[in-house]
Amino acid sequence: MTFGERLTFLREEKGKKRKELAEEMNLSYSTISKYESDERFPDKEMLIKLADYFSCSVDYLIARTDIRRCFKELKGEYLVVAKELEESKINPKDIKAFLELAKNMKKR
C-alpha cells in the first residue's frame, strides 16, 4: 500500500470527500488529489497534521506499518506485544481487539 492509497482509505473511512478534507486541512482539492494519486508527498508538518486528524501514527499514514496506534503510546509489555504482532502481519483490526483484551485483563 502507498501513502496515497492509505490517505484515500482513511478519508473514505471517515466519510469525507476530497473537497471536505482539503478545506479542513487548509489545502486545495488539487493537492489532496495529488497526494492520493502519489504524485505529490506532504511535508513533515502536514504529515503530522494528517496523522492527528485521522488519529493514527505517521508510520501508519505513510504505510510503513498496518498498526494505527502509535507505539509511543504503549509501554512495557504492550509495546513488545504490539511490535511482535506488527511483524506477524495479522489484520490490524484483530491486533486492536487483542490489545484491548490485554488491557482489560491487566485491570483485573
C-alpha positions as CSV (number, residue, x, y, z in Angstrom):
1,M,0.0,0.0,0.0
2,T,1.2,3.5,-0.8
3,F,0.8,6.8,1.1
4,G,-1.9,7.8,-1.4
5,E,-3.8,4.6,-1.1
6,R,-3.7,4.9,2.7
7,L,-4.8,8.5,2.7
8,T,-7.7,7.6,0.4
9,F,-8.7,4.7,2.6
10,L,-8.7,6.9,5.7
11,R,-10.6,9.8,4.1
12,E,-13.3,7.4,2.8
13,E,-13.5,5.6,6.1
14,K,-14.2,8.9,7.8
15,G,-16.9,9.6,5.1
16,K,-15.2,12.7,3.8
17,K,-14.9,13.9,0.2
18,R,-11.6,15.2,-1.1
19,K,-13.0,18.8,-1.1
20,E,-14.0,18.5,2.6
21,L,-10.6,17.1,3.6
22,A,-8.9,19.8,1.6
23,E,-10.9,22.5,3.4
24,E,-10.2,21.0,6.8
25,M,-6.5,20.8,6.1
26,N,-6.4,24.2,4.5
27,L,-5.2,22.8,1.2
28,S,-6.5,22.8,-2.3
29,Y,-8.6,20.0,-3.8
30,S,-5.8,19.5,-6.3
31,T,-3.2,19.0,-3.5
32,I,-5.4,16.2,-1.9
33,S,-5.9,14.7,-5.3
34,K,-2.1,14.6,-6.0
35,Y,-1.4,13.2,-2.5
36,E,-4.0,10.4,-3.1
37,S,-2.5,9.6,-6.6
38,D,1.0,9.6,-5.2
39,E,2.0,12.5,-7.5
40,R,3.0,14.6,-4.5
41,F,4.0,14.0,-0.9
42,P,3.2,16.3,2.1
43,D,5.9,18.0,4.2
44,K,6.6,16.9,7.8
45,E,4.1,19.4,9.3
46,M,1.3,18.3,7.0
47,L,2.0,14.6,7.7
48,I,1.7,15.3,11.4
49,K,-1.5,17.3,10.9
50,L,-3.0,14.4,8.8
51,A,-2.0,11.8,11.3
52,D,-3.6,13.8,14.1
53,Y,-6.7,14.3,12.0
54,F,-7.1,10.6,11.4
55,S,-5.9,9.6,14.9
56,C,-3.1,7.4,13.7
57,S,0.7,7.4,13.7
58,V,2.7,8.9,10.8
59,D,4.1,5.5,10.2
60,Y,0.6,4.2,9.6
61,L,-0.3,7.1,7.4
62,I,2.8,6.6,5.1
63,A,2.1,2.8,5.1
64,R,5.2,1.7,7.0
65,T,3.0,-0.3,9.4
66,D,-0.5,-1.6,9.5
67,I,-0.9,-0.7,13.2
68,R,-2.7,2.6,13.5
69,R,-1.8,3.3,17.1
70,C,1.5,5.0,17.7
71,F,4.0,2.8,19.6
72,K,4.9,5.8,21.8
73,E,1.5,5.4,23.5
74,L,2.3,1.9,24.5
75,K,4.5,0.9,27.4
76,G,6.3,-2.2,28.6
77,E,4.6,-5.5,27.7
78,Y,2.1,-3.8,25.4
79,L,4.9,-2.3,23.3
80,V,6.6,-5.7,23.0
81,V,3.3,-7.4,22.0
82,A,2.4,-4.7,19.5
83,K,5.8,-4.9,17.8
84,E,5.5,-8.7,17.6
85,L,2.0,-8.5,16.2
86,E,3.1,-6.0,13.6
87,E,5.8,-8.3,12.4
88,S,3.3,-11.2,12.2
89,K,1.2,-9.3,9.6
90,I,-2.1,-10.0,11.4
91,N,-5.1,-8.0,10.4
92,P,-4.9,-4.5,12.2
93,K,-8.5,-4.9,13.5
94,D,-7.6,-8.2,15.2
95,I,-4.5,-6.5,16.7
96,K,-6.6,-3.7,18.1
97,A,-9.0,-6.2,19.6
98,F,-6.2,-8.2,21.1
99,L,-4.6,-5.1,22.6
100,E,-8.0,-4.1,24.2
101,L,-8.4,-7.6,25.6
102,A,-4.9,-7.5,27.0
103,K,-5.6,-4.1,28.6
104,N,-8.8,-5.3,30.2
105,M,-7.1,-8.4,31.5
106,K,-4.4,-6.4,33.2
107,K,-7.0,-4.3,35.0
108,R,-8.3,-7.4,36.8
